[in-house]
Amino acid sequence: MAVLRRIARPLLASSFVSGGLRTLRDPHAAASAAAPVLVPLAARTGPLTKDPVRLARLNGAVQLGAGTLLALGRSPRVCALALAASLLPTTLSGHAWRTAEDPDERRRARVQFTKDLSLLGGLLVAAADTHGKPSVAYRTRAAARSGKREALATARQATHAAQEVADSARHTLADASHSARSAAGSATAAARERLPIG
């Protein structure tokens, strides 16, 4: 499976690396296509600029950087999520096949739209890939179960120790009571011997 990941990640990332380079070289083409989605999105997020060219450059830089890191296997889950987020604006605005009037253009846009959806699905699978290790949720549940078992075992040990202390105290009290009765009996016998009979 490790060999498959080493092959699949660069293949998945190649489209983003080349697209990111293309966008950084010519951000105006990408900006005009993505402006209907990027500008309203930037207006809602606040600190981002509202300039579509800068947003296109930022998107291209994210695609180039995250794509390169994904291809190298560095933080692949985070990179896959970043690429998925960067893919959404271009998918929604750049391939608006429903609004195309030319049938050939509509067909091309629909093919690109479905390719982007396929890439998005691949990125989501890559983001969920745990490298064969249990997921965080599974590890959390397992740790909780283990903690519960340990707590129950500790409670049982504490109950057993308390029972042993109680038994020991009862035996000590019984021994002390027996010793006190013996001492009282001896004292009574000694007192009777001293009394004059008459």
Secondary structure as GFF3:
##gff-version 3
##sequence-region A 1 198
A	DSSP	alpha_helix	2	25	.	.	.	ID=ss1
A	DSSP	alpha_helix	27	45	.	.	.	ID=ss2
A	DSSP	alpha_helix	52	72	.	.	.	ID=ss3
A	DSSP	alpha_helix	76	89	.	.	.	ID=ss4
A	DSSP	pi_helix	90	94	.	.	.	ID=ss5
A	DSSP	alpha_helix	103	128	.	.	.	ID=ss6
A	DSSP	alpha_helix	136	194	.	.	.	ID=ss7
###
